Amino acid sequence: MNGSRADAVSRYLAWAKLHSYARFNLAVSGMVDYPLAELPVRIEDLEIGGTDSYGYKPLMEQLAAKAGVPEECVVYTLGTSMANYIALTALVRPGDEVLVERPTYDPLLTILDHIGAKVCRFERRAEKGFRLGLGELERRLTPETRLVVLCNLHNPSSALSDDATLRQTGEMAAKVGARVLVDEVYLESLFDRPWRSSFHLGPNFVVTSSLTKAYGLSGIRCGWILAQPELVQRMWQVVDFTYGSPVHPAELLAVIALDNLGRVRDRARALLETNRALLNEFLAGHPELDCEPSRFGTTVFPRLKTGLATDFVGMLRGQFETSVVPGEFFEQPQHFRIGLCGTTETLRGGLERMGAALEAFCKLTR
Ligand SMILES: Cc1ncc(COP(=O)(O)O)c(C=O)c1O
């Protein structure tokens, strides 16, 4: 049995917070901040303290209505980060076998390490566009598997898993008595096609998400977990010893943001549409990179065909003022992640420099 690891750290988060900055920062995966001044916020609408210990009632109602679930299936959290921590802490005991996709968002592994779970992996294959492969999953499920963990959209590739695939995932997990945790933080950025949370696909689904990435509202930290009521009870007990009581001004701001989500969404959708066209033009013109055109989400995860991607990423940042996320943080060192959710000027500038860097790098490695 694995012991719990109090010293577990996410090398990725440390890098992202301290070392990812560059003039052209394409390492981000969340929409550029929505300006507070564009929300109808009046100081009279804010208050320091509230009275609802388990989530401000109007906010809980809004979150439940948004997801189309009863309120007793919702836990309010500070971002998807805390949603993942609370959900995993409530679902997993030390030594439990947990099956996690590869590549994945590194902090999910860190939390499981911290809990002392026995982590097993199933592959999403680059040559298959990182799509969720049921065969891969089936091969790795065992009678000991307690939980399957995946992201939809997938981080880093933004691959979308459809309802049929996810439903089958849930059924396969249910056969061995396992639950499925789906981190849906990037699903919120699917502005151009209707979708419903995978929570609706079966009783063994638990979902985490937030308003942070898709809308440029990261600072409000409005996140949530969707789970069956008996699990929700357990999760609120974890909340008791993590954030304790909610940050009431943030709850009030979240209600205002949700009341005005249409305009927030319009701005994000327009920016992503422009940026996606720019990025796809760039990808089409750079055969040195192996990458399907971007269709969904805020990131792509190309593979550099020749030379070491780590060297290329270093050169891009050191000599061309542009940062991307090195693939090593996703256990895929020959790839790197490009974010398309900054301002259009940042993306355009970054891609111009990436083009120049690729030319210089390919000359060196020829
Ligand atoms: C898959 C995934 N989940 C959760 C998070 C954290 O989200 P939040 O900002 O809502 O805490 C990230 C951030 O990059 C992410 O990529």
The ligand as an SDF file (V2000), in Angstrom:
LIG
                    3D

 16 16  0  0  0  0  0  0  0  0999 V2000
   -7.6630   20.3690  -16.1550 C   0  0  0  0  0  0  0  0  0  0  0  0
   -7.5720   21.5120  -15.1880 C   0  0  0  0  0  0  0  0  0  0  0  0
   -8.3000   21.4750  -14.0690 N   0  0  0  0  0  0  0  0  0  0  0  0
   -8.2540   22.4750  -13.1700 C   0  0  0  0  0  0  0  0  0  0  0  0
   -7.4640   23.5810  -13.3610 C   0  0  0  0  0  0  0  0  0  0  0  0
   -7.4790   24.6700  -12.3440 C   0  0  0  0  0  0  0  0  0  0  0  0
   -8.6600   25.4130  -12.5430 O   0  0  0  0  0  0  0  0  0  0  0  0
   -9.1040   26.6290  -11.6520 P   0  0  0  0  0  0  0  0  0  0  0  0
   -8.4250   27.8340  -12.1830 O   0  0  0  0  0  0  0  0  0  0  0  0
  -10.5960   26.6730  -11.8380 O   0  0  0  0  0  0  0  0  0  0  0  0
   -8.7320   26.3470  -10.2500 O   0  0  0  0  0  0  0  0  0  0  0  0
   -6.6840   23.6640  -14.5180 C   0  0  0  0  0  0  0  0  0  0  0  0
   -5.7800   24.8020  -14.7220 C   0  0  0  0  0  0  0  0  0  0  0  0
   -4.9610   24.8580  -15.5940 O   0  0  0  0  0  0  0  0  0  0  0  0
   -6.7450   22.6070  -15.4550 C   0  0  0  0  0  0  0  0  0  0  0  0
   -6.0200   22.6400  -16.5720 O   0  0  0  0  0  0  0  0  0  0  0  0
  1  2  1  0
  2  3  1  0
  2 15  2  0
  3  4  2  0
  4  5  1  0
  5  6  1  0
  5 12  2  0
  6  7  1  0
  7  8  1  0
  8  9  2  0
  8 10  1  0
  8 11  1  0
 12 13  1  0
 12 15  1  0
 13 14  2  0
 15 16  1  0
M  END
$$$$
